[in-house]
Amino acid sequence: MIRTKYLYYYLIMNKKNPPSNNLPTLENLKKEYVRYLLKLTDNNVSDIAGILDISREALNTKLDKYHFRH
């Protein structure tokens, strides 16, 4: 249940009520959640992969896709 805790806090912190015709895409939500986790974990890829329950390789692919590499 630890993984869902991070998502819960993210959603609570970012509670917004955008107009229904301007909802963010799932891809944008994923990107922003990964950005949030990067800040939360001080860029610890292993921790983020654990939270997301994905491999480090899959996370690295997302980081490259979202241009979150330094």
Secondary structure, 3 states (H helix, E strand, C coil): CHHHHHHHHHHHHCCCCCCHHHCCCHHHHHHHHHHHHHHHCCCCHHHHHHHHCCCHHHHHHHHHHCCCCC
